[in-house]
Amino acid sequence: MRLRFLFVVHVLLLVQANGFAKEGIRTHEGWLYLAVVVDLFSRQVVGWSMGSRIDTSLVLDALLMALWPHQSRAPVIVHSDQGCQFTGHEWQTFLRDHNLVSSMSRRGNCHDNAVAESFFQLLKRERIRRRVYATRDDARADVFNYIEMFYNSQRRHSSAAGLSPVEFEQRHSQRLNGV
């Protein structure tokens, strides 16, 4: 079993016409926030959560989704920025209870989260830019479709030998099993 290095990112950044930054996915019901967990090895989005608020439960739900199928006993490194949802007692306790090692980016250094930022840039460019969804449920369905039906299974990545994240994981697993 290889060590997985996961990036956890909690929001999208959109700049409004008035120059103020607002984070999230626009809907007529208000903002929808997206937390993702990206596996650095394959670039696969292995966990995600959406909600109407940026809080610790949003990122914990995404991380729980990522951890559920793996049940690894080996320590897993979880990288995040220094947002308040990642520095609180609830987050730190969850990491400790699940044998997860916390890693945080330096202040003002966006390069530490480049893989996750790349995912959000692609999501914005390929799916949600200049779009306002009628409802949060419409936005959830569209983002789910992008992640599960396109990004993980079809979108090719140069860092994954030109394969989709799912194909890259499958080929790696076949190599490990000698098939």
Protein Blocks (a to p, Z undefined) as FASTA:
>chain_A
ZZddddddfbdcdddfkopacedjddfkbccdddddddfklopafbdcddfbdcfklmmm
mmmmmmmmnopabdcdddddfbfklmmmklmmmmmmnopacddddehiaklmmmmmmmmm
mmmmmmmgoiacfblklmmmmmmmmmmmmmmmmmccfklgopafklmmmmmmmmmnoZZ
